[in-house]
């Protein structure tokens, strides 16, 4: 039992570390969402894209590793979430596919869609990517609708332990205001990180000046959404498990 508890804490530490690194690397998405806000000329936009374009693989790789850590540590959770709430994860994957395609083809001659289309794809990834990731992680705190029945493993016709109980298969997370609140907090944090990255990475006075002005907008918005979610999480009921019966119940001030 002690080894089992140790492994639980060990894997949650690894997952938390990877999650923190992933959020840190979301400055790439934040920079993409600010492409037309900070970059006013074609040359400035090119500098912004070149700056984030050197780093985008790290974000995608960390995201995949983050999901892989769940598979390695908590396979039942992985199969339930990724197999049940598949629409939200497919949307996240689609956003990152758009990002990869955009960096690869936007500057190539003769591309059918044109440079502006690929820049719009980058903005879609920059906005929806962080919001969807934050919304999905919000379900860890606010719960989701699924059923786990380990006795069903003996059913030869359908040996499935867990099933998703909502027909929206993950999209219902967007209808929970607290999930969206965390999603917006992650989004504005990614923009704050991007602004700080641009200030230190791009040697252009006009871009740096716009970044500094924009920081006064993005930082307070991040604090509003993050602190709102944080305080709500501290004072709301949380999911707890009875160690004797295994029953899941709501416990006040759980977190």
N, C-alpha and C positions, 0 to 999 in steps of 0.2 A: 504493500500500500504506500509506503514512504517513497519507494522508487517511482510509483505511478504519479504521486503528487509532485515529485521533483521534475519528472518529465513534462508534466502539464505546465509548471512554472517556467521550465527551460524553453519550451516551444512558444509560450506566450511572450517570453522575452524576445526571442528571435523574430516572431511575427510583429511585435511592437517596434522593434528596431528597424525592420524592413519597411513597416508602414511609415515611420518617421522619416526615413531616407526618401521614400517615395514622395511624401508631401514636400520635402525640401526640394526635390528635383522637379516638382510641378512648376517651378519658375519658368520652365520652357513653355508650358501651356499658358501661363500668365502673360509671358512676353508675346505670344501669338495673339492673344485676345486684345492686346494693346497696339497691334500692328499699325492700324490706321489712326489711332489716338495719339501715339508718340511720333510715328513717322508721317510727316506731312508731305514729303517729296519722295520721288521714286528712289533717289539715292539713299535717303534716310531709311526707307522701308527695306532696302537691300541690306543696309548695315544691320538692322534689327534681325532680319531673317538669317543672315550669315552668322550672327552672334548666337542665336538659339539653335541654328542648324547643326552646330558642332556638338551639341549636348543632347539632342532628342533621343538618341539610342539608349542613353542611361536611364531615362524615365521609363521607356517601354520595357527594357530588360528588368528593371526593379519591379515593375508591375507584375510581370510574368513570374518572377521569383517570389513575390508576395503571395500570389495565388498558389504557387507550387509548395510553399511552406505550409499552407493550410492542408493541402493534399497529403503531405508527408506526416503532419502532426495530428490532424483531426479529420480523417477521411470521411466520417459520417457527416460532419458539418460541411465539408467540401462538396460531397455528392448531393446533399440537400440544397445548399445554396446555389451552387453552380448548375446543378441539374434541374432544380425547381424554379429558381428565379432567373431563368436563362435570358429573358428578354432584356433586363437591365445590363447583364454582363455582355450580351451580344452588342448592345448599343455602345457600351464602353469600348469594346473591341473594334467596332466599326469606326468610332472616332479616332482611334489610334492608327487604323489602317489608312484613313484619310490623311493623317499627318505624315505617315511614311511615304505615301504616294506623292504628296505635295512637295516634300523636300527633294524627292528623287526627280520629278519631272517638270517642276514649274519653270526652271531656267533652261530647259532643253528646247532647241529650235524645232519648230514644226509640231509641237504638241497640239492636239485637237481642241482642248478646252481653253487654252490661253492662260497666261500668267495670273490674271485677276481671279479666275475661278479657283486656282490652287491656293491663292492667298485667302480666299473665302473659306476654303476647306480648313486651312490652318486656324482661322478664327473660330470655326465650328468646333474643332478639337480643343481650342483654348478655352472656350466657354463651357461646352457640354462635358468635356472630359473631367475637370475637377468637380463640377456640380454633381455629376452622376456618381463619381467615386465617393464623394462625401455623403451623398444620399444613401448609397449602398452600405457604407460603414455605419451610418446612423441606425440601420436596422439591428446592428449588434446590441445597441442600447435600448431601442424601442420595440424590438421584437418583430416577428414575421409570422405569417400563417402557414404552418406546416404540421404534419402528423408523423410521429415516429412510432412504429409498431414492430418491435424486434421479433415478435412471435410470427409475423408474416413471412419470415425467412424460410419457414418450413412449408409454405404454400408453393407447390410445384408450378402452378399455373401463373403465379405472379410473386416471385420471391423478392419483393421490394420492401426494404425496411422503412424508408421515409418517402412521403409524397407531399407535394405542394398543395395547399388547400385553397389557394386563390387562383381563379382563372386568368388573372392578369400576369401571373408568373414573374413577379418582381417589379412590374410597373406600378403596382399599388403603393410602393415605397414613396413615390412622388406625391401621393395624396396625404402623406403624414407631414404636417407642418414642421415637426421637429427634425425629421430626416432632411427636409429641404433646407432648414436653418443651418444644419451642419454642412450641407452641400454648398450653400452660399458662403459660409465661413471659409471653407477650403478654397473656393473660387477667389475670394478677395485676398486671401493669404497668398495664393499663387501670383496674383498681380503685384502685391507688395514685394514679394521675393524677386519678381522679374524686374521691377523698377530699381531695386537695389543692385541687382546684377548688371543692368544696363549702365547705371551710373559708374560702376567700377570697371566695366568691360569695354565700353564704347567711348572713344576719345572724340566726342563731338559736343561742343558747348550748347548748341540748340537742343539736342536730345536730352542732355543732362538737365537743362533748365526745365524742360517740360516734365521730365521724370520727377524732379523735386516738387513741382507744383502738384503733380498727380498723386504723389505720396500722401499729401494732406487730405485727399479724398478717399483713397483706397484703405489706408490704415484704420481710420475711424469706423469704416463700414465693416472691416474684418472684426474689430473689437466688439461692435454691436452684436453681430450674429454669433460670434464665438462665445462671448460671455452670456448671451441669452441662452444658448444651448447648454453651456456649462452649468449655469445656475439651475436651469430646469432639471438637468440630469441629477444634480445633487439633492434636490428636494422632492423629486417624483418617486413613485414606486418602481422597484426594479424586480427582475426575475430572479428567484432564489430556488434552490433545490433542497428538499428534505433529505438529509443523508441516510435516513432509515428507510423511508418508503420510496424515495426517488421521485416524489411528487413535485411538480413545478408550481410555485405559488408566488403571489406578488408580495414583496416585503417593502415596508416604508423605509425611505432613506437608505436603500440598498447600496447605492454607489457613493 
